[in-house]
Amino acid sequence: MLWIKNPLGIFTANDLDAGNGLVVSDSGTIVELVPAGGRPSVPCTEFDASAHVVLPGLINTHHHFYQTLTRAWGPVANAPLFPWLQNLYPVWARLTPRSLELAVQVALAELLLSGCTTAADHHYLFPDGMEGAIDIEVSAVRSMGMRATLTRGSMTLGEDDGGLPPQTTVQSPEAILADSERLIREYHQTGAGASVQIALAPCSPFSVTKEIMAESAVMAEQYDVRLHTHLAETIDEEDFCRSMFGLRTVDYLESVGWLGSRTWLGHGIHFNDEEIARLGAAGTAVAHCPTSNMRLASGTARVLELEAAGVPVGLAVDGSASNDASNMILEARQALYLQRLRYGASVPVSRALGWATRGSAAVLGRSDIGQLAPGMQADLAMFKLDSLRFSGSHDPVAALLLCGADRADRVMVGGSWRVVDGAIPDLDVAGLIAEHSAAARKLIAG
């Protein structure tokens, strides 16, 4: 047993008292919260957390790991979504297994160092030679010691058929469904403590047919896995749905059997009141991507109204070509400020931290992570407030967002330390940066 004692501050994502820390079992779960002034009920070794603010491990609900190779690329630096995609698709079509492996390692390392312990990735690019893309991601997640929901994305609606992506990046429904089934059977874990889960994720209304959406929903029901897609990210997408399908986005979602609690949506910005009510009644979740939505000027999600309607809401950094970082604690800060801009300064810090933890866990359909409570997985993010930006701060938990924390000092996943003294043990960061940067230059150069 390990007692993480006397924290400088602690956020549990619930109403439980953990003022004097928590106890982690040898099997990697939280067995006890220690109230202020209390001591554990069992003998423990001790970790002095008096210099740390302790949070549940942060949970990222939407990403595109491969996009770390195309950050801050000049031709799309000032473009909205559709031109941004049309310029990047041909570049991404040159992805190779090794460049993807490096991209995933960089994304995961960056997330982990920001306090993220669980990440969802939406990978939908499978050009020739990239059939094993999700297998590459599984290996990287296991090596980094994190948890992940890896979605088998797909694109079937190419330029020749009125879609956005080039034909070289689309696949047949038969190939998509066969690989989806293989991945579920080979990698999907269920139950508490799962490290790898698989979900099905046709990319977006403007890149897939209604048929692959409907067939994916049937397979998800058969294997009890989740469904994910982009929806209502921009007005352009709304216009596309009306033109191509004769439907608004939520009507489209319902028409393909996706309006339910198995589904979570990337972005979810442009919903009207009636659509928000329908999403809430169905239990369909939304991954809020504040930085990406600002970067591409896509709009601002109506998060408080979504939650009031019963929609689970979590946070996401989105892809690293539209953020262009993979930093979850900074994303919580962005979410706080963007939602305050919409709803006022009374949106509390605790609510933004809740989106990044308990809310995100609900979005991914998990009840074993996202808060500090007995029986939960011991996934922790611990931050120090000893740098210049925190000097003069008074509320340790509020300081994380208001003063702009950007790097965790310690991160635990399932009872194992994955970040120690602000670094990932045994990871050659300089070597990874050098090789990843070279792969990025090669990808752009063609």
N, C-alpha and C positions, 0 to 999 in steps of 0.2 A: 504493500500500500504506500502511496505517495501523497503526502499532504502538501498542497500548494497553498501556503499560509500567508496571512497578513497582507493581502494585495493592497497596493496603493489605491486602486479602484477596481470595481468589478461590475460587469453588465451581464445579467443572467438570461435576458430575453423572456423573463417571466416575473412573477411577484415573490419569488422565494428569496430568503435571506442567506447570502453567502458572504457576509461581511468579513469573515475570517478565513475565507478560501473554500477549498473543496478537496475531496479525497478521491484519488484515482486508483482503481484496482490493478492488479498485475495483469489482468486480462484486457485492460484498456477501456474500461467503462467508468463512469462517475458513480461512486457508491454512496457519497454523503456530501451535502453542503454544510459548511461550518458557519453558524451564525456569528455575528459580531460579538466578540467577547467570549466565544465558545472554543471548545477543543474537540477533536475527533473522538468518536466513541470506541475506536480501535487503535492499537499501536501502529505508528507510521514512521517511515523516513520523511524528511522534511525538505521542502524547497522554499526558500525565503523569497516571496514575491513582493516585498515591500517597495521595490522600485518599479513594479509592473502594474499596468492596467490590463485586466484579464477579460477577454470576450470569448463567446463561443467562436469556433472557427468560422470564418466568413465563407459564404457559399455563392458562387458565380453561376447564374442560371442560363447564360447564353454567350457563346464565344465562337470564333472561327480561328483556331490555333494557327493554321497555315498562313494567316494574314500578317503574322509578325515579319514575314519576308518582304512586305510591301508597305511599310510604314512611311508616312510623310513623303510619298512619291509626288514630285512636282506636278505632273499633268493632271492629277486629281485633287490637289491640295485645296482647291476652292470650288469643287463641284458638288452639286446635290446628288441624291442617290442614283437615279437612272444613268446619267452620264458617267458618274463615278464607276458604276458597275460595267458599263459598256467599254470603258477604257481599260479596266482591270481584268475582265474575263480572259482576253487573249494572253495576258501575262500569266495569270493563274493556270491556264491550260498547259503551261510548260513545267508544272510542278513534277518533281521526281521523288521517289521513295526517300532518298537521303535528305533532300531539302525539306520534305515534310517532317522527317524525324527531328531535324535540327529545330525547325519552327515550333514543334510541339514541346521540345525540351525547354526552349526559351520561354514560351508562354507559361508553361507550368511552373518554372522556376520563378518567374516574375510574380505570378499569382501567389505562390507559396510565401515568398518574401514579403508580400503585402498582408499576410495573415489569412489567406484563403486556403481552406483544407479540402473543399469539394468544388469541382468545376464541371459544368456541362459544356460540351463542344458540339457544334453543328457543322459537320463536314459533309459537303455535298459535291465535291469535285473528284471525279474518278476518270480522268483521261487515260488513254492506253498506258499500261505499265503501273497504274495506281490502284489496281484492284484490291491490294492489301492495305489500303490506307488506314482503316479502323484498327487492323491488327497492329500497325505501327504505333498508333495512339495508345492502345492497351499496354503495350510493352513499356512505353514512356511513363505512363501513369504508375504502373507497378514499380518501376525503377525509382521514381520520385517519392513513392510512399504516400501518395494522395488518394483521394476518392474521386470518381468521375462518373457522370452520365454521358456516355458517348453515343451520339445520335448518328444513325446511318442515313445521311441525307441523300438527296437525289435530284436530278433535273431531267425532265423528259420533253419539255417544250422549248425547242431551239428556234433560232431566227427563221428558219425555213417555214415554221408553222405558226409564226406570229409571236413567239416568245422573245426574251431578251438575250439568253446565253447563246454563244456560237455552237454550231452542230458538234464540234469536236468534244464538247463537254457534257453532252447529253447521253443517256443510256436507255436501253430498252426496259420496259416494265418487267419483263421476265428476268433479266439480269439483276435488276434492283431487288426484286422480291426474293430471288434465290439467295443473294448475298445477305439480305436482311435476316432471313431464316437461319442461315449458317452462323451469323454473328450472335444472334440470340441464343442459339443452342450451345455455342462454344464459350461465350463469355458472360452472359447475363447472370448476375447473382441476385438472390432475393433475401429478405430478412434483415434483421439488425446487423450493422457492421459491414454491409456490402461495400466492396471497394470499387467494383466495376459494374455498371448497369448499362444496358443497351436500350435505346429508344429509336423510333422510326420518324424520319423528318424530311419529307418532301420539301424542297427549299422554300417556295413562295408561289403565290398565284400566277406570277408572270414567268415562271420557269418550269412549271409542271402541269400535266393534264389532270382533269378531274378524276380520270380513271385511276391513276396511281395514288391519288389522295384516298379514294374510296377503298382501294385494295389494301393500302397500308393500314387503314382503320380496321379492316377485317382481321388482318394479321396481328395487329396490336391487341385486339380483343382475344384472339386465339391464344396468344402467348402471355397475356397480361403484362404488357409493357406500355410505356407512355408514348404519346405522340407530340411532335413539336414542329412548328413552322413559323416563318415570318408572316405577320398579318397587320394590316392597318398602320404601316410604318410611314407612308407618305400619301399625299393627295393623288400623286401620279398612280400609285397602286390602286387606289379607290377607282380612279378613272379607268384603269386597265380592266379591273373586275367588271365594271359596268359594260365596257365595250366588248370584252371577250366572252363573258358569261351571262351578261344581263342581270347581274346581282351585285348588291353591296357586299362588303367583306364578311359580315357575320352571316348573312343569308348564304353566301358561298360556303362558309364553314359548315353550316347546318346541312347544306345540300350534299356534302360528301361524307356525312356521318362523323364529323369532328367536334360538334358542339356538345362537350361533356367534360367530366372531371378527369379524364385521362389525358387531356390536352393542355399544353401550355404554349403561349404565343410570344414570339420575340417582338418587342416594341409596343404594340397595342395602343397607338396614339389616337387615331382618328375614328373614334366610336361616338355615336350620338347617345342620348339618354336611354332610349329604348334598347339599343344594342348593349349598353352597359348592364342594364337590368337582365337581359337574356343571358349574358355571359355569367353574371353572378348566380342566377338561378341554376345554370348548368354546372357551376363550379369550375369553369374553364379559367386557367391561371394566366398571368401576364408577367413576363420578364421585362422590367423597366430598365432602359439603357440610356441614362441621362446624357453622358458625355457624347456618345455617338449621335444621339438625337440633336444635340446642339451643334456638333461638328458638321453634320450634313444638313442642318437647318430643317430637319424633318418635322419638328413640332414637339409639344410637351404632353406627355401622357397625363391623363386625369386620375392620378393615383388615389387620392383620397376618395373620390367618387367611385372608383372601381372597388376599393376595399369596402366602402359603405354598402355596396350592392352585393357583397359576398365573394368578390373575385380575389383569390390568393394573389398577392403581389410580391415579387422578389426583385433583386438587383442583378445587373449584368454589365460587364465591361464591353460587350459586343466584340467584334473582330478588331484586330490591331491595325487594320488599315482605315478604320473610321473612329478611332478613339484618341490617340494611337498607342495607348498604353494598356497594360494588363494589371491594374492596381486596384484591388477591391476596397481597401480602406479609403482611398481617394474617391472611388466611385460613390461610396456612401456619403461623402462630403458633397459631391456634385448633386446627388439626389436630394439631399437636405436643402441645398440652396435653390435648386430648380423648382422644387415643390413649394418652397416658401415664396418664390417669385409668383407662383400661381395662386397660392392660398393664404399667404401672410406669414409673418414671423413667428406665429404661435405653433407652427409645425415643430415638434420637439426633436432634439438630437436623438432621444431614445427611439423615436419612431423610425428614423432613417437607419439606425443600427438594427432595429427589428426587421426591416426589409432585407438587410444584408445577411441575416441569420435565420431566425425562425420563419420569416416570410419566404425566404428562398428555399428553405427545406420543404415547406408546404408546396411550393411551385413544382419541385422535383418529386413530390409524392413520398417524402421521407419523414418518418416520425421519430427517428433515432438520432438525429443531429439537429443543430440549429439553436439549441438552448442548453443551459447548464442546469441539470436536474439529475437526481438519482436515476440510474438505469440508462441514461443517455451515453452515447459514445464520448470518450474523452478526447474531443477535438477542440483545441484551445488556440487562441491567438493572443499573444502577450506583448504589450508595447511599453517601452520606456519613455519617459518625458524629460530626459536629461539634455536635450539639444536646445540650441538657442531659441528656436521657434516657440518652445513651451515656457520659457522663462517668464514668470509673472502670471502664469495661469493658476486657477484655483480649483475648478471642478475637473478632476482627472479624466472622467469619462467624456464630458463635453469637450475637453481640450483635444481629444483625438481628432474630432471633426473640425472644430472651430479653429484650431491652430494648425491643422493640416498634417497629421501624422501620415507617413508614407511608407514606413518599413517596420515590420515586426522584429522584436528582439528574439523572441522564442515562439515556436509553433509546434504544437503537439497534434498528432493524428493517431487516434486509437491507442493512446497511451505511450506512443513513441515520439521522441523529440525529432522533428524533421528540420527545424531551424534552431540553431544554437548561436547565441551572440551575434545575431543578425546575418548569419551565413548558413548555407546548406552544406552539411558535412559531406566531404568527398566529392563535391561538384567543382570542377575546374571552370569557373565562370569566365576567366579570361580566354581560355581555349575555346569555350563554347561561343563566346562573342565573336572571336576571330573567324571560326568556321561558319557560323551562321551569317555573318556579314558578307563573307565571300559568296555564300550560296545566294544571298539576296541580290548582290550585284550581278551574278550570273543569270539569275532569273529575269531581271529587268533587261539585261543586254540581249537575251535570247540566244 
